[in-house]
Amino acid sequence: MSTSDSLHAETVAIRAGREHNDGALAPTLVPTTTFVTETVEEARAMALGAGASRFYSRYGNPTVAGFEDAVASLEGAEAARAFASGMGAVSAVVLGLCSTGDHIVTQRQLYAGTQMLLQMVCPRFGIDVTFVDCTEPGAFASAVVPGKTTLVLAETPANPKLDLVDLNEIGAISGPITVVDSTFATPLGQRPLDHGADLVLHSATKALAGHNDATLGVVAGARELIEWLWSFAVLQGANASPFDAMNGLRGIRTLAVRLRQQSDGAQHLAEALESRADVSEVRYPGLDSHPQRALARRQMALMGGLLSFDVAGGRDAGRRFVEGVEVAQLATSLGGPETLVTHPASTTHVNLTPDELAANGIGPGTVRVSVGLEHPDDLVADFFGALDLAERGN
């Protein structure tokens, strides 16, 4: 969209990704796997070029292209590539950009799927990985090995304790390609490319699509980098389906109003939980008690719908709480209209060792909350009731 630089993000979310719509207001589904071409030369050009949207849907598809264009516009990027999941996007970045003998710098505070890829898969390919504390100033830059480090991968806010990475520090690193997983924040919460990062990625399954009905990943950045990843992605085969891309594009249209209400609800709930004696810690970037509150104010426009807290009483109390809520629901995802709770040590980070859980700040009673669109007073009443049950051991 040529005018996107002059428009507010809320307007871009409504207007972007319409080039392939043929005048339709709603996202247009093009479910075909392949397209007819008039000549051999036309087919050859699309097979050899990057970004063809009417050749074969593993290469590209008009519906998927619309979703990619919308994300690129929101992120202020030249281009984007969509994938079948967030992990499809992460693995494409890692394996598409790194080779045997290369080195990656990342953080200890990570989504466990990303951590397992880096810990278990990368060594099989001879790729070294260094994990740093993302909250320590200068930690990423200090771990870079000139001439060897190919990739710096950050996740902010981090899953599940909402630790933050200083985006200006990531953007100032020269040499390796810098990538930020911005799933929790969304492009309306922060734009890592504006801080100098090379690529930004999302599990668009979450808040971008926003309705728990699409499984998507996406990477955005400079066209040259996206075309390199596009070539790898064609071979990787983790391409986004047109149906999921259509739902993702529909979700982007309402992202602004959803994220604003979810942020307000999360702030309300987080403040209420801080009053409870049976809650030992509440983590939310909008709280003054967040250890990186100043950084959150500087680089985040909205604080998002995710928070975490620790239930006093450990694993059993945490289990009783997540099983005791009634308005909220026990499910392992985030960003949708329903408030969801999950017990990270038993689900999202279940494959980590006790030491790895501790390094991530995850305790036996840690609960992650994705605040939805319900009235915040109903959520507070629901959480307080479940906490009372957990404390009584019922």
Secondary structure by P-SEA (a helix, b strand, c coil): ccccccccaaaaaacccccccccccccccccccbbbbccaaaaaaaaacccccccccccccaaaaaaaaaaaaaaccccccccccaaaaaaaaaaacccccbbbbbbccccaaaaaaaacccccccbbbbbcccccccccccccccccccbbbbbcccccccccccaaaaaaccccbbbbbcccccccccccccccccbbbcccccccccccccccccccccaaaaaaaaaaaaaacccccaaaaaaaaaaaaaaaaaaaaaaaaaaaaaaaaaaccccccccccccccccaaaaaaacccccccbbbbbccccaaaaaaaaaccccccccccccccbbbbbbccccccccccaaaaaaacccccbbbbbcccccaaaaaaaaaaaaaaaaacc
